[in-house]
Amino acid sequence: MKALLKQAGRLLENAYVPYSHKAAVAVVRTKGGHLYAGVTVENAAYKVLHAVDVAIGHMVSDGSWCDEKGSLQQISDILIVSNQTPPRIPSGQSLAHLRFFSTDTAAFYLASPEKIQEVCALKELLPLIPPRPLTEKFRAAAENYERKAGLPVEDERMKWIRRAMKNAFAPFSYYKVGTMIRAESGEIFLGCNIETEDNYAIYAEEVAVGNMVTRLGRNAKIAEVVVMGGKIDEPEAIRYFPAGHSLQLIEEFSTSDTLINCANPEKINNRDRQRHLLPRPFSPNIFAPLSLHPPALTI
């Protein structure tokens, strides 16, 4: 755990927290020994993407949300590292997401960058287990969708976006979304939507952006985004476009040339620039003090 703490401490520098300056790193370890990390990502509209949700998104978008038997209980250890003193326990919303995908004996570690401050069982922080859905029907429908949508494509981006959408966890709405981000560095980052019983979905774009920032740091820039979504029991009726708050999050890491592409299972059919889709993004500058004597309007 000391080696893991050291690695997580280095990731604190990647957190994007220009508004609150309160950074956190979450690392989850699965029963199979795989590690998935996430950092805090803020945007000017103040919808914080919590480090825990980024780490869970990293795990799910990698296809590790269940085992061969369909069990959702995959997380065995959780480490939270914060730059605050004392370190803060994640919100109830984030704890619910952790509990949803964790084993009943999952251990929770709360730490500063220097040392572990507290150790307890996750169930002590959230005793009530969120109801977990039966995944058999969802998995069968998803496999049927993948067969129908699995036509060969020449565009490499379509292969990435299909892979992202395949791993989406949407057992309540059956609406799967995949996102591919190509950073200016050329690296590819994937994200998919994640639903839990509390009706608070983690958006595919949030997962992809979180994965990018965790890996590349707060100065990462997005060159291109590709999104695809639709109901898995109606593959011919695919309709998806990023929500406003997703565009706001993308804006934090976009340039004047950042492209947003919307796809169906066969091809990319809509293409536009981020600045055209969100021409007047929310900005902290709106809170700048107003002059008591503004200049007169010229008519």
C-alpha positions as CSV (number, residue, x, y, z in Angstrom):
1,M,0.0,0.0,0.0
2,K,2.9,2.4,0.6
3,A,4.1,2.0,-3.0
4,L,0.5,2.6,-4.2
5,L,0.3,5.7,-2.0
6,K,3.4,7.1,-3.5
7,Q,2.1,6.6,-7.1
8,A,-1.2,8.2,-6.2
9,G,0.5,11.2,-4.5
10,R,2.3,11.9,-7.8
11,L,-1.1,11.9,-9.6
12,L,-2.3,14.8,-7.4
13,E,-0.5,17.1,-9.7
14,N,-2.7,16.0,-12.6
15,A,-5.9,17.1,-10.9
16,Y,-7.7,19.9,-12.6
17,V,-8.9,22.1,-9.8
18,P,-8.4,25.8,-10.8
19,Y,-11.5,26.9,-8.9
20,S,-11.5,25.2,-5.5
21,H,-7.8,24.0,-5.5
22,K,-9.1,21.0,-3.6
23,A,-7.5,18.0,-5.4
24,A,-8.0,14.3,-4.8
25,V,-6.9,11.0,-6.4
26,A,-8.9,7.8,-6.1
27,V,-7.4,4.4,-6.9
28,V,-9.5,1.3,-6.9
29,R,-8.2,-2.3,-6.9
30,T,-10.3,-5.1,-8.3
31,K,-10.4,-8.7,-7.1
32,G,-8.3,-9.6,-10.1
33,G,-5.5,-7.1,-9.0
34,H,-6.1,-4.5,-11.6
35,L,-5.7,-0.8,-10.6
36,Y,-7.7,2.1,-11.9
37,A,-7.1,5.7,-11.0
38,G,-8.9,9.0,-11.3
39,V,-8.4,12.6,-10.3
40,T,-10.7,15.5,-9.6
41,V,-11.8,17.5,-12.6
42,E,-13.7,20.8,-12.2
43,N,-15.3,23.1,-14.8
44,A,-16.5,26.7,-14.6
45,A,-20.1,25.6,-14.2
46,Y,-19.1,24.0,-10.9
47,K,-20.3,20.4,-11.6
48,V,-17.3,18.6,-10.1
49,L,-16.2,15.3,-11.6
50,H,-15.1,13.5,-8.5
51,A,-12.0,11.4,-8.4
52,V,-13.9,8.4,-7.3
53,D,-16.3,8.6,-10.3
54,V,-13.3,9.0,-12.7
55,A,-11.7,5.9,-11.2
56,I,-14.9,3.9,-11.5
57,G,-15.4,5.2,-15.0
58,H,-11.9,4.0,-15.9
59,M,-12.7,0.6,-14.6
60,V,-16.0,0.2,-16.4
61,S,-14.8,1.7,-19.7
62,D,-12.0,-0.9,-19.6
63,G,-14.7,-3.6,-19.5
64,S,-14.1,-4.7,-15.9
65,W,-17.6,-3.9,-14.4
66,C,-18.4,-7.6,-13.9
67,D,-16.8,-11.0,-13.9
68,E,-17.7,-14.0,-16.0
69,K,-20.6,-14.9,-13.6
70,G,-22.1,-11.4,-14.0
71,S,-21.2,-10.3,-10.5
72,L,-20.8,-6.5,-10.1
73,Q,-18.8,-6.9,-6.9
74,Q,-15.4,-6.2,-8.3
75,I,-13.6,-3.6,-6.1
76,S,-11.7,-5.0,-3.2
77,D,-9.7,-1.9,-2.1
78,I,-10.2,1.9,-2.4
79,L,-7.5,4.5,-1.7
80,I,-8.3,8.2,-1.6
81,V,-5.5,10.7,-1.4
82,S,-6.3,14.4,-0.9
83,N,-4.4,17.7,-0.6
84,Q,-6.7,18.8,2.2
85,T,-5.9,18.6,5.9
86,P,-7.4,16.5,7.3
87,P,-8.3,14.4,4.1
88,R,-12.0,14.4,3.4
89,I,-14.3,11.4,3.0
90,P,-15.9,11.3,-0.5
91,S,-19.5,12.4,-0.8
92,G,-22.4,10.1,-0.2
93,Q,-23.0,10.0,-4.0
94,S,-19.5,8.8,-4.6
95,L,-19.7,6.3,-1.8
96,A,-22.9,4.9,-3.3
97,H,-21.1,4.3,-6.6
98,L,-18.2,2.6,-4.8
99,R,-20.5,0.4,-2.8
100,F,-22.4,-0.6,-5.9
101,F,-19.3,-2.1,-7.5
102,S,-17.5,-3.3,-4.4
103,T,-17.2,-6.5,-2.5
104,D,-18.8,-6.7,1.0
105,T,-15.3,-6.8,2.5
106,A,-13.8,-3.9,0.5
107,A,-11.3,-1.9,2.5
108,F,-11.3,1.9,2.4
109,Y,-8.0,3.9,2.9
110,L,-8.1,7.7,3.4
111,A,-4.7,9.4,3.1
112,S,-2.6,12.5,2.7
113,P,0.2,12.5,0.2
114,E,2.6,11.5,3.0
115,K,0.7,8.8,4.9
116,I,-2.5,6.8,5.4
117,Q,-4.7,8.6,7.9
118,E,-7.6,6.2,8.3
119,V,-8.5,2.6,7.4
120,C,-12.0,1.1,7.6
121,A,-14.4,-1.2,5.8
122,L,-16.3,0.6,3.1
123,K,-19.6,-0.7,4.5
124,E,-18.9,1.3,7.7
125,L,-19.2,4.5,5.7
126,L,-22.3,3.4,3.8
127,P,-23.9,0.4,5.6
128,L,-26.9,0.1,3.2
129,I,-26.0,-1.8,0.0
130,P,-27.5,-0.1,-3.1
131,P,-29.8,-2.6,-4.9
132,R,-27.9,-4.2,-7.7
133,P,-29.8,-5.1,-10.8
134,L,-29.9,-8.5,-12.4
135,T,-27.5,-8.2,-15.3
136,E,-28.4,-11.3,-17.3
137,K,-31.1,-9.6,-19.4
138,F,-29.0,-6.5,-19.9
139,R,-25.9,-8.5,-21.0
140,A,-28.0,-10.6,-23.5
141,A,-29.5,-7.5,-25.0
142,A,-26.1,-5.9,-25.2
143,E,-24.6,-8.9,-27.0
144,N,-27.5,-8.9,-29.5
145,Y,-26.9,-5.2,-30.1
146,E,-23.2,-5.8,-30.7
147,R,-23.9,-8.5,-33.3
148,K,-26.2,-6.1,-35.2
149,A,-23.8,-3.2,-35.0
150,G,-20.7,-5.1,-35.6
151,L,-20.4,-4.4,-39.3
152,P,-16.8,-3.9,-40.6
153,V,-15.7,-0.3,-40.9
154,E,-12.7,1.4,-42.4
155,D,-12.6,4.4,-40.1
156,E,-10.3,3.6,-37.1
157,R,-12.3,6.0,-35.0
158,M,-15.4,3.9,-35.4
159,K,-13.5,0.9,-34.0
160,W,-12.6,2.9,-30.9
161,I,-16.1,4.2,-30.3
162,R,-17.7,0.8,-30.7
163,R,-15.3,-0.5,-28.1
164,A,-16.2,2.2,-25.7
165,M,-19.9,1.8,-26.2
166,K,-19.6,-2.0,-25.8
167,N,-18.4,-1.5,-22.2
168,A,-21.3,0.9,-21.2
169,F,-23.2,-0.1,-18.0
170,A,-26.8,0.9,-18.5
171,P,-29.0,-1.9,-17.0
172,F,-31.8,0.6,-16.1
173,S,-32.3,2.7,-19.3
174,Y,-30.7,0.2,-21.8
175,Y,-29.3,3.4,-23.4
176,K,-25.5,2.9,-24.0
177,V,-23.2,5.7,-24.9
178,G,-19.5,5.6,-25.9
179,T,-17.1,8.5,-26.3
180,M,-13.6,8.6,-27.9
181,I,-11.3,11.5,-27.2
182,R,-8.2,12.1,-29.2
183,A,-5.8,14.5,-27.4
184,E,-3.5,16.9,-29.2
185,S,-0.7,14.5,-28.2
186,G,-2.4,11.9,-30.4
187,E,-3.3,9.6,-27.5
188,I,-6.8,8.0,-27.5
189,F,-9.1,8.0,-24.4
190,L,-12.4,6.1,-24.1
191,G,-15.4,6.6,-21.9
192,C,-18.9,5.1,-21.5
193,N,-21.9,5.9,-19.5
194,I,-22.5,4.2,-16.1
195,E,-25.9,3.9,-14.3
196,T,-26.5,3.0,-10.7
197,E,-29.6,2.7,-8.6
198,D,-29.4,6.3,-7.3
199,N,-30.4,7.6,-10.8
200,Y,-27.2,9.6,-11.0
201,A,-25.5,8.6,-14.3
202,I,-21.8,9.2,-15.0
203,Y,-21.7,10.5,-18.5
204,A,-19.5,8.9,-21.2
205,E,-17.9,12.3,-22.0
206,E,-17.1,12.7,-18.3
207,V,-15.3,9.4,-18.1
208,A,-13.3,10.0,-21.3
209,V,-12.2,13.5,-20.1
210,G,-11.4,12.2,-16.6
211,N,-9.3,9.4,-18.1
212,M,-7.4,12.0,-20.3
213,V,-6.7,14.4,-17.4
214,T,-5.6,11.6,-15.0
215,R,-3.1,10.4,-17.6
216,L,-1.9,13.6,-19.2
217,G,-2.5,16.2,-16.5
218,R,-4.3,19.5,-16.2
219,N,-2.8,21.1,-19.3
220,A,-4.1,18.4,-21.7
221,K,-6.0,19.6,-24.8
222,I,-8.6,17.9,-26.9
223,A,-8.2,17.7,-30.6
224,E,-11.3,15.6,-31.4
225,V,-14.3,14.0,-29.7
226,V,-16.4,11.2,-31.2
227,V,-19.7,10.2,-29.5
228,M,-22.2,7.4,-30.3
229,G,-25.3,6.3,-28.3
230,G,-28.6,4.6,-28.5
231,K,-30.9,2.0,-27.0
232,I,-29.5,-1.5,-27.2
233,D,-33.0,-3.0,-27.8
234,E,-33.5,-0.5,-30.7
235,P,-30.1,-0.4,-32.6
236,E,-31.7,1.0,-35.7
237,A,-32.9,4.1,-33.8
238,I,-29.6,5.6,-32.6
239,R,-29.8,9.2,-31.7
240,Y,-27.2,10.9,-29.4
241,F,-25.6,14.3,-28.9
242,P,-23.5,15.5,-26.0
243,A,-25.5,17.2,-23.2
244,G,-24.9,20.8,-22.4
245,H,-22.9,20.1,-19.2
246,S,-20.7,17.6,-21.2
247,L,-19.9,20.4,-23.7
248,Q,-19.1,22.7,-20.8
249,L,-16.6,20.1,-19.5
250,I,-15.1,19.6,-22.9
251,E,-14.7,23.4,-23.2
252,E,-12.3,23.5,-20.3
253,F,-9.8,21.4,-22.4
254,S,-10.7,22.5,-26.0
255,T,-9.1,24.8,-28.5
256,S,-10.5,26.8,-31.3
257,D,-10.0,23.7,-33.5
258,T,-11.5,21.0,-31.3
259,L,-14.0,18.9,-33.3
260,I,-17.2,17.2,-32.0
261,N,-18.3,14.2,-34.1
262,C,-21.5,12.3,-33.8
263,A,-21.7,8.7,-35.2
264,N,-24.1,5.9,-35.9
265,P,-22.9,2.3,-36.0
266,E,-21.8,2.5,-39.6
267,K,-20.2,6.0,-39.9
268,I,-19.6,9.4,-38.5
269,N,-22.4,11.6,-39.8
270,N,-22.2,14.9,-38.0
271,R,-19.2,17.0,-37.5
272,D,-18.8,20.5,-36.0
273,R,-16.4,22.6,-33.9
274,Q,-16.9,22.7,-30.2
275,R,-17.0,26.6,-30.3
276,H,-19.9,26.4,-32.8
277,L,-21.9,24.0,-30.5
278,L,-21.2,26.0,-27.4
279,P,-20.5,29.6,-28.6
280,R,-21.0,31.2,-25.2
281,P,-19.8,28.8,-22.5
282,F,-20.3,29.5,-18.9
283,S,-17.3,31.3,-17.5
284,P,-16.2,32.4,-14.0
285,N,-15.7,35.8,-15.4
286,I,-19.4,36.4,-15.0
287,F,-18.8,36.8,-11.3
288,A,-16.4,39.7,-11.9
289,P,-17.5,42.8,-9.9
290,L,-19.6,45.2,-11.9
291,S,-18.7,48.9,-12.1
292,L,-20.9,51.1,-10.0
293,H,-20.8,53.6,-12.8
294,P,-20.9,51.7,-16.1
295,P,-20.4,53.8,-19.2
296,A,-23.4,55.1,-21.0
297,L,-24.7,53.2,-24.0
298,T,-24.1,54.8,-27.3
299,I,-27.2,54.7,-29.5
